[in-house]
Amino acid sequence: MLPARPLCLGTLCFVLLLSLMGDPGLRAQDVPREYQVKAAVVFRFAHYVEWPEVATDKRTTLEYCVWPPNPFGESLRQLVAGEMLGGRRLVVRDLTPTTSLATCDVLFLHGGAIRPVLARVRSQPVLTVSDTPGFLDQGGIIQLVRTDNRLGFNISLPAAERAGLRLSSHLLRLAGTLRGGH
């Protein structure tokens, strides 16, 4: 498991971050703010995942890959700038439909045809995340969801296990819905 780090997930800081989604001033035209919050949550997920050693061996970077369209703008890139996790430098890579997914550790998909992209990483050690409805039904691992103007997430344990990823119990406890849990 990666070393514990005093980060927002599971703490008061995370609750405050999620409560931003409930701000009465948040409206449809505030989409950039919504995706700044989502970028922060996606950034934190990697801190609570254990990748198989074969996936991290001799790698100096941990890659957050964003499938087009990129709803985060520069938010995610700014969050990871200069950060390290488990001895690996965090980087963000904007993908194109022809880009290789071989070095992706975290893959965020937003809208569009998700199933073919998930098929490309099926059974590979990639944490897949999306805010698209039905993402878990298509084989994704973590789906961001908005309920009553609050941001939460649901997790598919079978999808995580298929990818060879171990998710922290702290992350699992925060999930709104945990598929395949005991």
C-alpha positions, 0 to 999 in steps of 0.5 A: 500500500502506498504510504498514508498521507494527510490528505482530504479524502475521508477527513474534514477537508474532504467533507468541505470539498464535497460541500462546495457542491451544495453551495446555493450559488452553484448553477449550470453556468458554474460548470468550471467550478463543478469540474474544479471540485471533481478534479480535486476528488479524482486527484485524491482517488489515486492516494487510496489505491494500491496498484500491482507491483508489475504496474508500477515497477520501474515507472517514474510517473503516475499518469492521470489520463483524460479522455476527450473531451477534457472537462477539467481544463487545467484544474487537474494539471494544476493540482498534480503539478510538483506532486509525488505519490509512492516515489512517482511524479504525478502527471496529467496526459490529455488523450486522443482516440488514437493515443495508447492507454498503456501508461495510464494509471487513472483514466477519466472519461466524460461522456461519449462512447465509454464502452469501447475505451473501457474495453481497451483497458479491461483487466489492466491495472487502470483506475477508471473514473467517470461522471457519466450515468451508467458508468459502473454498468459499463464496467467502470470502477468509480462513478462520480454522482451528484445527489441533492447538489452534493458530489459523491461516488459509487464503486464497483469492487468486481471491476477494481478486482478485475483490474488488479487494484486494491482500494483502501477501506477508507475509500470504500467506506465513503462510497455511496454505493458499493457494488460487490461488497460484503 
